Amino acid sequence: MFKSLNEAISTPIAIIIVIVVGLLAIGGVLAYQYYWQAPEKEIIEETPEETPKDETAGWKTYRNTKYRYEIKYPNDWDSPIESGDRDALTGNYSGFLKNGTILGFSIDVYDNDKNLSLKEWWEQEFYEKFTVKYEYSYEGVISVSSGVEAVKYKIQRMGFEDNCYLISRSQRVYTIYFSVLPGAEEIQQILSTFRFID
């Protein structure tokens, strides 16, 4: 009698034990996969950044070894016109023409013996010595090229509006005049190529 009662009790208990063990095993496997297994890393393909195209790469380069600077200008522009010490004020003049017209740009080099700031030099030294007065407005400081900063003036003269950039180095002032012909983008491209020759 005890034997049959024992068998009757142990069968349901055995089934319950098997079910509990099975559930624990399944839960353990799921918990291991969810909590302890390292998640797969999402593979992100990085697209390389496009290097901006250098629009000035094939341009001509003008180099002035006396006043230690260089600048590029478009291939369809004429060869620059140079003149030496044309007057007491100007140390050097280089003019860049487009299709034979004077409406290109020019670079003049002046002395800045008093070591004035570019704004002071323009308003005290340069503008006061200029015989023909014209309207101008100070536009602020801009970055011309790597490590080179300029003061910008807007000038109204002889019916034209010029953009004038003043750059200083070693008690010299380099003035770059752009007249109305070059577009704003072309002006920035030309200015970005200005470098001092060390």
C-alpha positions as CSV (number, residue, x, y, z in Angstrom):
1,M,0.0,0.0,0.0
2,F,2.8,2.4,0.9
3,K,4.6,1.5,-2.3
4,S,1.6,2.4,-4.5
5,L,1.0,5.6,-2.5
6,N,4.7,6.5,-2.9
7,E,4.6,6.0,-6.6
8,A,1.4,8.1,-6.9
9,I,3.0,11.0,-5.1
10,S,6.4,10.8,-6.8
11,T,5.1,10.9,-10.3
12,P,3.5,14.4,-10.1
13,I,6.4,15.7,-8.2
14,A,8.8,14.3,-10.7
15,I,6.9,16.0,-13.5
16,I,6.8,19.3,-11.7
17,I,10.6,19.0,-11.0
18,V,11.3,18.3,-14.6
19,I,9.1,21.3,-15.7
20,V,10.8,23.6,-13.2
21,V,14.2,22.5,-14.2
22,G,13.3,22.9,-17.8
23,L,12.0,26.5,-17.2
24,L,15.1,27.4,-15.2
25,A,17.3,26.1,-18.0
26,I,15.4,28.0,-20.7
27,G,15.4,31.2,-18.5
28,G,19.1,30.8,-17.9
29,V,19.9,30.5,-21.5
30,L,17.7,33.6,-22.3
31,A,19.3,35.6,-19.5
32,Y,22.8,34.6,-20.6
33,Q,22.0,35.8,-24.2
34,Y,20.4,39.0,-23.0
35,Y,22.6,40.1,-20.2
36,W,26.1,38.5,-20.4
37,Q,26.7,37.9,-24.1
38,A,28.5,40.8,-25.8
39,P,26.2,42.6,-28.1
40,E,27.2,42.5,-31.8
41,K,28.7,45.8,-32.8
42,E,26.9,47.6,-35.4
43,I,29.2,48.1,-38.4
44,I,29.1,51.6,-39.6
45,E,30.8,52.3,-42.9
46,E,32.4,55.7,-42.7
47,T,32.5,57.5,-46.0
48,P,35.6,59.6,-46.4
49,E,35.1,63.3,-46.4
50,E,35.5,64.9,-49.8
51,T,38.5,67.2,-50.0
52,P,37.3,70.5,-51.4
53,K,38.6,71.1,-54.9
54,D,41.3,73.8,-55.1
55,E,40.1,76.2,-57.7
56,T,43.4,78.0,-57.8
57,A,45.6,74.9,-58.3
58,G,46.4,75.6,-62.0
59,W,46.7,79.4,-61.7
60,K,49.8,81.4,-62.5
61,T,52.0,82.4,-59.5
62,Y,53.5,85.9,-59.2
63,R,56.5,86.0,-56.9
64,N,58.1,89.2,-55.7
65,T,61.5,88.3,-54.2
66,K,62.4,91.9,-53.3
67,Y,59.3,92.4,-51.1
68,R,59.1,88.7,-50.2
69,Y,55.5,87.8,-51.2
70,E,53.7,85.7,-53.8
71,I,50.1,85.6,-55.0
72,K,48.3,83.6,-57.7
73,Y,46.1,84.9,-60.4
74,P,43.8,83.2,-63.0
75,N,45.4,81.8,-66.2
76,D,43.2,84.0,-68.5
77,W,44.7,87.2,-66.9
78,D,47.6,89.1,-68.5
79,S,51.1,89.0,-67.2
80,P,51.6,91.5,-64.3
81,I,53.0,94.9,-64.9
82,E,55.7,95.9,-62.5
83,S,57.3,99.2,-61.7
84,G,60.0,100.0,-59.2
85,D,60.0,103.0,-56.9
86,R,57.6,105.1,-58.8
87,D,57.3,107.9,-56.2
88,A,58.4,108.7,-52.7
89,L,55.3,107.1,-51.2
90,T,55.2,103.8,-53.1
91,G,58.0,101.2,-52.6
92,N,56.8,98.9,-55.4
93,Y,53.8,98.5,-57.7
94,S,52.5,95.3,-59.4
95,G,49.4,95.5,-61.5
96,F,47.4,92.4,-62.7
97,L,45.2,93.0,-65.7
98,K,42.3,91.0,-67.2
99,N,42.1,91.2,-71.0
100,G,44.2,94.4,-71.1
101,T,41.9,96.4,-68.9
102,I,43.1,98.2,-65.7
103,L,40.1,96.8,-63.9
104,G,42.0,93.9,-62.3
105,F,43.9,94.3,-59.1
106,S,47.2,95.8,-57.9
107,I,49.6,95.4,-55.1
108,D,51.5,98.4,-53.7
109,V,54.2,98.2,-51.0
110,Y,54.7,101.1,-48.6
111,D,57.0,101.8,-45.6
112,N,55.5,101.8,-42.2
113,D,58.5,103.2,-40.3
114,K,56.5,104.4,-37.3
115,N,55.1,100.9,-36.8
116,L,51.5,102.1,-36.8
117,S,48.6,99.8,-36.8
118,L,47.1,99.3,-40.3
119,K,44.1,101.5,-39.4
120,E,46.3,104.3,-38.1
121,W,48.7,104.0,-41.0
122,W,45.8,104.3,-43.5
123,E,44.2,107.3,-41.8
124,Q,47.4,109.2,-40.7
125,E,50.1,108.3,-43.1
126,F,48.6,107.2,-46.4
127,Y,45.4,109.0,-46.7
128,E,46.8,112.4,-45.5
129,K,49.5,112.2,-48.2
130,F,47.1,111.4,-51.0
131,T,46.3,114.5,-53.1
132,V,43.0,113.2,-54.5
133,K,40.6,112.6,-51.7
134,Y,37.8,110.0,-52.0
135,E,35.3,108.3,-49.8
136,Y,36.2,105.3,-47.9
137,S,34.8,103.1,-45.1
138,Y,36.6,100.8,-42.7
139,E,35.3,97.3,-43.1
140,G,37.3,95.5,-40.3
141,V,39.9,92.7,-40.0
142,I,39.7,89.6,-42.1
143,S,41.8,86.5,-42.6
144,V,43.4,86.5,-46.1
145,S,45.4,83.3,-46.0
146,S,47.0,81.0,-43.6
147,G,48.4,83.1,-40.8
148,V,47.9,86.4,-42.7
149,E,45.3,89.0,-41.6
150,A,44.3,92.1,-43.4
151,V,42.3,95.3,-42.7
152,K,39.7,95.9,-45.4
153,Y,38.5,99.2,-46.7
154,K,35.8,100.0,-49.2
155,I,36.8,102.9,-51.5
156,Q,34.7,105.1,-53.8
157,R,37.0,106.8,-56.4
158,M,36.8,107.8,-60.0
159,G,33.4,106.2,-60.4
160,F,34.6,102.8,-59.2
161,E,34.1,101.0,-56.0
162,D,37.3,99.3,-54.9
163,N,38.0,96.7,-52.2
164,C,41.3,97.5,-50.5
165,Y,43.1,95.0,-48.3
166,L,46.0,96.2,-46.1
167,I,48.5,93.6,-44.9
168,S,51.5,94.4,-42.7
169,R,54.9,92.8,-42.2
170,S,58.3,94.0,-41.1
171,Q,57.5,97.7,-41.1
172,R,55.9,97.4,-44.5
173,V,52.3,97.7,-45.6
174,Y,51.1,95.8,-48.6
175,T,47.9,97.2,-50.2
176,I,45.9,95.0,-52.5
177,Y,43.3,96.9,-54.5
178,F,40.5,95.1,-56.3
179,S,38.4,97.1,-58.7
180,V,34.9,96.2,-59.8
181,L,35.8,93.6,-62.4
182,P,36.5,90.5,-60.4
183,G,33.5,88.9,-58.7
184,A,33.4,88.5,-54.9
185,E,34.3,84.8,-55.1
186,E,37.2,85.4,-57.4
187,I,38.5,88.1,-55.1
188,Q,38.4,85.7,-52.1
189,Q,40.2,83.0,-54.2
190,I,43.0,85.4,-55.2
191,L,43.4,86.7,-51.7
192,S,43.5,83.2,-50.2
193,T,46.7,82.5,-52.3
194,F,48.7,85.5,-50.8
195,R,51.7,84.2,-49.0
196,F,54.9,85.8,-47.5
197,I,58.1,84.2,-48.7
198,D,60.3,83.4,-45.7
